[in-house]
Amino acid sequence: MASRLLFLARHGEQDRPAGTTDDPPEVGLSARGRRQAALLGERLAGVPFAAVHHGPLPRAAETAGLVARSLPGVPVYATELAGDHLPHDTDPAGLPSAYARLLAGFSASERVDGPRLTAAAVTRFAAPPADGDDRVLVVTHTFLIAWLVRHALDAPPGRWLGLSHHNAGLTVIRYSDGGPPNLIAVNDVAHLPPELRGTGLPPDYRF
């Protein structure tokens, strides 16, 4: 029976301009983000990954590069499938105002291209290999991780909203040809000390 352990990691904390909450696409990791990524690599050292895939934005690419230092010999690939895109053109009707504002910020092209890329990512990553077993790491963004968790649970499409992920948090899903996906870990930050946890979450979510 073929199976895949899909390891999903959100990129480390981004180096945002002082006093802002924006995520400039061209900006890489903060000092804390680099430390988060290095610790994630130490956590994953020794896992026999077939490959590491990461989104094209600097914060994902830098995270993957730092993690890969602990994974000698594992090939690393950039792919748009792991990018920061809208996973589903969710109808904002009836949703809390914060979600409605979030969805309203996407252009018409992003509402088409994002779900198309996400569907391709599901096909590429969320399935067992043709034969045998493998382990794959995808360093990506919170939207894709949320969508893949929702997909594994066969939850309604709109339930990707509200699934928030720590920077450098680890989610693991097992896929096999013998049954439905199994969530092994979700948003696991055991590799991070308390002072490096909670970044990437709204302030009122931190504890």
NORFEN-V858907 format. One record per residue. N is the residue number from 1. RES is the residue in three letters. NEAR is the number of other C-alpha atoms within 12 Angstrom. Layout:
n,res,near
N,RES,NEAR
N,RES,NEAR
This chain:
n,res,near
1,MET,15
2,ALA,19
3,SER,27
4,ARG,34
5,LEU,34
6,LEU,43
7,PHE,43
8,LEU,48
9,ALA,49
10,ARG,50
11,HIS,54
12,GLY,50
13,GLU,38
14,GLN,39
15,ASP,28
16,ARG,24
17,PRO,16
18,ALA,10
19,GLY,7
20,THR,10
21,THR,16
22,ASP,14
23,ASP,22
24,PRO,17
25,PRO,22
26,GLU,18
27,VAL,22
28,GLY,29
29,LEU,36
30,SER,27
31,ALA,19
32,ARG,28
33,GLY,39
34,ARG,31
35,ARG,29
36,GLN,43
37,ALA,44
38,ALA,31
39,LEU,32
40,LEU,42
41,GLY,34
42,GLU,23
43,ARG,26
44,LEU,34
45,ALA,22
46,GLY,18
47,VAL,26
48,PRO,22
49,PHE,27
50,ALA,26
51,ALA,27
52,VAL,42
53,HIS,40
54,HIS,41
55,GLY,37
56,PRO,31
57,LEU,30
58,PRO,31
59,ARG,39
60,ALA,45
61,ALA,39
62,GLU,39
63,THR,48
64,ALA,49
65,GLY,35
66,LEU,33
67,VAL,41
68,ALA,35
69,ARG,25
70,SER,25
71,LEU,27
72,PRO,22
73,GLY,16
74,VAL,25
75,PRO,22
76,VAL,30
77,TYR,24
78,ALA,26
79,THR,26
80,GLU,28
81,LEU,35
82,ALA,43
83,GLY,37
84,ASP,37
85,HIS,37
86,LEU,37
87,PRO,39
88,HIS,32
89,ASP,29
90,THR,27
91,ASP,19
92,PRO,20
93,ALA,15
94,GLY,11
95,LEU,18
96,PRO,14
97,SER,12
98,ALA,16
99,TYR,22
100,ALA,20
101,ARG,15
102,LEU,20
103,LEU,26
104,ALA,20
105,GLY,17
106,PHE,24
107,SER,15
108,ALA,14
109,SER,14
110,GLU,21
111,ARG,22
112,VAL,19
113,ASP,23
114,GLY,29
115,PRO,28
116,ARG,22
117,LEU,28
118,THR,36
119,ALA,24
120,ALA,22
121,ALA,31
122,VAL,27
123,THR,16
124,ARG,23
125,PHE,39
126,ALA,39
127,ALA,33
128,PRO,29
129,PRO,24
130,ALA,15
131,ASP,13
132,GLY,16
133,ASP,22
134,ASP,27
135,ARG,33
136,VAL,37
137,LEU,45
138,VAL,52
139,VAL,52
140,THR,47
141,HIS,48
142,THR,41
143,PHE,36
144,LEU,44
145,ILE,49
146,ALA,37
147,TRP,42
148,LEU,47
149,VAL,39
150,ARG,30
151,HIS,32
152,ALA,32
153,LEU,20
154,ASP,17
155,ALA,15
156,PRO,15
157,PRO,22
158,GLY,27
159,ARG,25
160,TRP,29
161,LEU,33
162,GLY,24
163,LEU,25
164,SER,30
165,HIS,38
166,HIS,43
167,ASN,44
168,ALA,55
169,GLY,44
170,LEU,42
171,THR,41
172,VAL,33
173,ILE,36
174,ARG,35
175,TYR,35
176,SER,27
177,ASP,20
178,GLY,14
179,GLY,14
180,PRO,18
181,PRO,26
182,ASN,28
183,LEU,28
184,ILE,20
185,ALA,20
186,VAL,31
187,ASN,32
188,ASP,25
189,VAL,29
190,ALA,23
191,HIS,26
192,LEU,30
193,PRO,16
194,PRO,14
195,GLU,15
196,LEU,30
197,ARG,31
198,GLY,30
199,THR,35
200,GLY,34
201,LEU,25
202,PRO,17
203,PRO,13
204,ASP,9
205,TYR,15
206,ARG,16
207,PHE,12
